[in-house]
């Protein structure tokens, strides 16, 4: 090791603060509408609905995802600025998002 940057000490513990992850590039659409997509790729045939186009600086994605999951009665996650909800009930999800004031479009087939 050529540089003398101390990372850990038995007296004080970790020296360097962990580096925070940068915000992922979020796909925002010009018309301001959210898109609900269905995806099965890499999930062994199980379908999930992806809510794409929410600005994470305006809305709390984790809080929104938790509310949607509880109202839908299904599991899901937030990954890279996209809300994933398990299952395929896009019409119900569209109604829930529109009730919260979002403009929503169903994308794909």
HUCOR-V644619 format. One line per field, one symbol per residue. ss: DSSP state (~ for helix, > for strand, _ for the rest). phi: phi as a letter, one per 40 degrees, with the letter a starting at -180 (. if undefined). psi: psi as a letter, one per 40 degrees, with the letter a starting at -180 (. if undefined). Layout:
BEGIN
ss->???
phi->???
psi->???
END
This chain:
BEGIN
ss->_______>>___>>___________________>>>>>>________>>>>>________~~~~~~~~~~~~___>>>>__>>>>>___~~~~~~~~~~____>>>___
phi->.ccbccbabccbgccccccccccccccbbccgccbbbbbbcgbfgccbbbcbhcccccbcccccccccccccgbciabbfgbcbbcgabcccccccccccgccbbcbgb
psi->hdifhhdiiedeahdhiihiiihihhhiideeiihhihheheffehiihhhiehheddihddddddddddddfiiaihhfehhhhiaggddddddddddeeihiihia.
END
